């Protein structure tokens, strides 16, 4: 009886630890496999876009769909949940695109918690919000408006005692940490040629 209790306790701890890590697997899909209602929502924004690609993504917590494309020199990513509901719109930015006060707060967090780090990618994120239409979320994102609901997603590598670890962190518009998790590279179950 005592063994069962300890076993389930350890299993619960393992689940919590796994949930804080990101094991992402992304696979490219055809436009026909992308949710139709999702495509119709972003169809107008794809008119003058280049390199339009569709993906199905799964990580340790959820499955989703993503449309990636380049428009007006920005690399966009529009993510939908498994049912095809809009989750957020992101595009790649540079450090200089973040307001100075917010970037200083982000840097303070990184320097305080990691001896050595290197930012690999920054994205400006427009999440869907209660009371805001999906069309308004898309409009704000494609107008590149700096709003209080904007988040900044950073992918960075940090030196740990046993080597380098990659992280994905989400900061709010003020630069305060909202979420961080370890990010692990995709595992390739097949040989790439």
Protein Blocks (a to p, Z undefined) as FASTA:
>chain_A
ZZmmmmmmmmmmmmmmmmmpccdddddddfklpcfklmmmmmmmmmmpghiacdddddfk
bccddddddeehiacdddddfkopafbdcddddfklpcfklmmmmmmmmmmmombacdfb
dcddddddehiafklmmmmmmnopacfkbccddddddddfkbccdddddddfkopafbdc
dddddddfbdcZZ
